[in-house]
Amino acid sequence: MASVHRDPRRKKGVWFCHFTRADGTRCVRSTGKHSRSEAQIVCQAIQQAETELGRGDLTRDRLTSILNETLYRLGETPIAAVTIGDWLSSWLEAKTHISPATRKGYQQAIREFLEFLGEKGPRRRLESIGERDIREFAARLRADGRSAATVTKLVRKFLSQAFEKARRLGRIRFNPVHAVSPEKHESARRGVFTPEQVAALVSSARNDWKGAILFAYSTGARLSDTANLRWSSLDPEHGVASFRERKTAHHSVVGLHSDFVDWLSAQSVPEDPESFVFPTLAGKRVNGDKGLGAQFDQIMSAAGIENRLIRQANAGKGRNLRALTFHSLRHTAVSAVFNSNVHRQIAAQLSGHKTGIIERYIHRDLEAIRAATKLIPRLPREGGEA
């Protein structure tokens, strides 16, 4: 039987619980209570848990029930059971300062993880998710044809953040993602376009696509940023363009290449500076059978550019990976700078990896950016001239 006692030398001290452990030994623990009646409630709960543990009847749910009953008797708020579905949902709602692309990635990771857990999975308690769940989820993603890079992004970059916040708040003891070994990335090297291939792309494209290809070839801008470029982002006087990247929300300052300037000079400048430079591409989705990426594939085909397959979808799951895409223009621009022995910092500025807007750049920085852009070869013209 459990009982409560207080140190007779301390009349106003806390009450101690004398109880029998599951192994039959006697033990004394402080109840933390100065009231005898409250101390008895705590002591009874301790003894009840030890008794059921000794019989082999104590489970996580039963222990939670004992604790909640005790809290109720003490006039305290019971422990709320947090489900993995509720936690992931509330965690995502709290992330307000993220880009739309990042939010979409978080949503994908959450959706696919809950689908993996099954119909009753979202109702599982947060603390019940363990290393085995994460490991098997990663294995499922790989079986579905996802690349190691995609698995790493969904699991270790996106999903892990939700568990890490739960750990910091004391909701769980450890982050189960950290117990899983990282994926080994396979070698699937993207290709780069030669100046001759870029010239062929420009020749095979419609006007807006001509300008978009020239801009991406000489700046390394992503497809979504290129398609939605505005005239207000262009500064021909300083020979640069300044825009906010959609993927990272960073400001990017890049040089204007002579080939793009030539195309630009042939265009009619609208009165509204917020007009799109490539109006037929602006606002269009990038992915999908009718997206901008698919349109660019058609331009490559018309230009007679062979595009080898470097990774094939698995049984219709995942997606095929080609060596050349619009993103390869980004690699082409940066590779041209690296191959010209330019300092990596300049190359990073050229490809938009540095933050900052035009007002933050001093004259020396602008000169460096323009100098880096000049190292990108001019495209061959008809007749073989550059």
N, C-alpha and C positions, 0 to 999 in steps of 0.2 A: 504493500500500500504506500501511496505517496503522501507526504505531509509537508507542511511549511513551518519553518522556524526562523527566529530572528536572533541575532547576537544580543544576548541580555545586556551587554555593555553599551549597546547603541539602541536606545529606545526609539529613535526615529530613523533607524537604518532600514535597508531594504530587506525583504523576506527571501529566505532561501528554500529551494525545493529539494527534499530528500526523496529519491525515487529509486526504483530497481531497473537496471538496464536490461536490454534484451538477452544478454549473456548471464543474467542472474546476479551480477555484482551490484552493490549499492553505490550511489553517486550523489553528490550535492552540487547544485547549480543555482546561481542567483536568478531570481525571477525579474529583477529590475523594478519591482513594484514596492511601494511604501504602504499600500493598502493590503490588509490580510485577505480580504475577499477577492481582490483582483489577483493576488499572488496564488491563491488556491485554484483559480481558473486556469492560470498559466501552468501550474504544477500538474493539474489533472490532464491537460493536453500533452505535456511531456510524457507522463506515465502511459497515457493511452497509445501514443506513437511507439514507445518502447515495447509495450506489451504486444501490439500487433506485429511489430518487427520480429519479435521473438517467435511468434506463431507462423511467420512467413506470409502474413496477410497484407503487409503494408505495401502499397503501391504509390506512385507519384500522385495519382488522382485522389487516393484516400488521404494521403498526407496533406494535400491542398485543402481537402474537405475539413480535416481536423483544424488546420490553421484558420480557415475562414470562419468556422464555428466559434473558435476561441476569440477571434477579432470581433465577431458580432456580439458575443457576450460581454466584451470589454467596451463596446460602444465605438469601435474603430471600423474603418472602411475595409471590407473584405478584399482579398487579393483577386484582381481581375485576370482571368486567363486570356493571354494575348495569342491570337492565332496567326499563323504565318501569312495568311491572306490579308488580314486586317493590318498587320504590321507593314507589309510591303506597300500596301495602298496608302497608308498614312505617311510612310517614309517618302514616297514619291510626291505626295501632295505638298510636303514641307519644302521640297526643293524648287524654289521659285526662281532663282537666279541662274538658270541654265539655258543653253540654246535649244531651239526646237529640235535640232538633229540629235543632241545629247538626250533630250527627254524621250525621243522616239526610241533610242537605244535602250534606255532604262525600261521603257514600257515593253519592248520586245523581250528583254531578259526576264522580267517578272512574268509576263504572259506564258512564255515557254516553260519556265520553271514550275509554275502552278499547274500547267497542263501535264507536265511530266509526273507530278505528284499524284495525279488521278482525281477522280470526282470528289473524294473526301479530303484530298490533300490540303486545300486551302483552309480547312477547319482544324488541321493539326496545330498543336501548340508550338509556338515559336521555338521554345527550348528543345523540342523533340527533333528538330532538324539537325542531323549530324553529318559527319564526314562521309559516311556511306551514301547518303542522299546526294551530296554534291558530286562525289566521284561518279556515281551512276548517271547523274544528269549530264556531266561532261561527256561520258561515254556514249550517251544517247545522241548528243549533238554531233559527235564524230561519226556515229553510225548513219546519221541523216545526211552525211556528205559535207558537213561544215569543216572549214579549214581550221588548223590549229590556232591561227591568229583570231578567227572569229570566236572560237570557243574561249580563248583567253579573254577576249574583250567582254563577252557576255557574262562569264563566270567570275573571273578575277578582277575585272575592272568595274562592271556594273553591279552584279548581284552582291559581290563582296562588300560594297559600301553600305548596303542595307544592314547586313549582319554586323559589320563593324560598329555602326552607330548603336545597335542594340547592345553590343558588348560594352561600349563606353557608358551607356546608361544603366548598366547592371541588369538588363533584361535576360541576357544569356552569359554564361561563364567564359566562353571562347567563341571565336569566329570559325565556323566549320570549314569555310573556304580555305583558310590558312593551313588546314591539315591535309589538303590535297596538293599533290605535286603539279607544278606548271606543265602545260602542254609543250611538247617538243615541236618547234615550228619546222615544217618541211620547206625545202628550198623550191620556191616557185617564182623565178625571177621575171619581172615584167620587162618588156622591151622598151626601146626608145626609137623615135622616128629620126631618120636622116633628113637633112635639109631638102634632099631631092623628094623624099616622100611627103614632107610637109608641103612642098610646092605643088605636088600632084594632088594633095587634098584640097588646097586652095583653088586649084584649077577646076576641080570636080564639084565644088560647092556653090550654093546660092550665095547672094551678096552678104546677108547677115552671118551665115556660116563662114564665109571667107574671113570676115573681120574677127569673128570669135576664134577661129583657128589661129590667126595671126597673133591675136592678143595672148592666147594661152601659150603659144609656142615661145613667145618672147618674155612672158612674165611668170609662167608656171601657175597661173590662176586655175582654180578648180572650175568644173563645168557649171555648177550652180552660180558661182560668183561671176563667171564670165557672162552667162546668159542674162543675168540681171544687173549688169553694169549700167550705171547712169552717166549722163554727160557731165553732171556735176562732179563726178569722181576724176575726170580727166583734167590735167593741168599741162597743156602743151607748152606754155611759157617756160615752165621749169623742167619739162620733159619727163614728167612722172604721172602716175595715177595713184589715187588714195581711196581705199574702200574697206568696209568692214567684212571680214570673212564670215560666212554663214555657219560654217562648221565650228569654228573656234571662238567667234565673236571678237576676234582681235582685229585691230586696224592694220592694214597692209599698205606699204608704199613700194611701188615697183616702177621701173623705168619704162619709157615708151620707146619701143624699137622702131627703126627707120621703116621697116616693111609695114608695120601697123600704122605709123604716121602717114605713109603714102595712101593707105586705104582710107584713113580717117579724113584726109584732105579732100577726098572725092565725095564725101557724104554731106548732105544738107544738115546744118546745125539747127535744131529746133529752138523755138523761143523759150520753152520751158526747160530749164537746166536739169530738172528731175526726170526728164524723158529717158527712156531706155535707149542705149546705143544700138542694141540688137532687138528691136521690138518684136520680131517674129519668134524669138526664142524666149523672151522674158515671161516669167510666170508659168512656164511649162515644167512638168515633172521630169526628173532626170532618168529614173528607172522605168522599167516596164517595156512591153512590146512596142508601144507607140511613144516612148519617152525620148528625151534628147540623146541619151546614150545609144538607143537603137537607130536614130537618125544618123548619128556619127558613123555607126557601123556601115550604113548604106553608102555613105560618102567614101569610106575606105574601100568598099567593094567596087564602087564606080571608078575609083582611082587606081584599081588593080593592085592594091596592097595586100599581100598574103598575111593572114593573121593566124598564127599557130595556136593550138590548144595546149595550155600548160597544166590544166587540171580539169578533169571531167566530173560532172555531177554523178553521184552515187545512186543508181537505181531511181533516177528521176528526182532525187532529193538534193538539196544544196543547189549549186549552180556551176555551170561551166566557167572556167577562168581562161581568158585569152591573153596573149602576150601584149597586145596593143589595144588600148582604149583611149578615150579622150584624156584620161588622167596621165597617159604616157607623154603627152605634151608637157606636162609639169616636170616629169623626170627628164625630158629632153632639154628643157630650159636650164635646169639646175646642172645637169651633166655637162652642158656646154660651158658653163662657168667653171666647174671643177676642172674640166679637161684643159682649161686655159690658165690653170695655176693661179686662180684668184683666191684670195683669202676666204675661208669658209663663212666668216661673218657676213661678208658682202653677199655671198651666194644665199645665205639664209634670209637676208633682207629681200633679195630678188624674188625668192619663192614665197615670201609672205609669212615667214616664221617669226618675225620680230614684230612686236606691237609698236604702236605710235602712229600719229597722224602727221600730215605734212608740216604743220606748224612746229612740231617738235624736232624736226630735222634741221641741223645747221647746214651751211653751204657745203662744208666738207663732206657731210654724209650724202647729200644729194649728188655731189660729183662722183662719189664712190658708186652709188646706185646706177647712175647714168653710164659710168665707165664699165660696170659689170654687164649692163645691157648691150653695150657696143661689142662685147666679146662674143655674143651670140651671132652666128654667121647669118648674113643676109641670104635670102632664099634665091635659088637659081631662077633666072628669068627665061622666057622663051628664047630659044637660040643658044642656050647653054651659058649665058652670062649671069654673073651674080650681082 
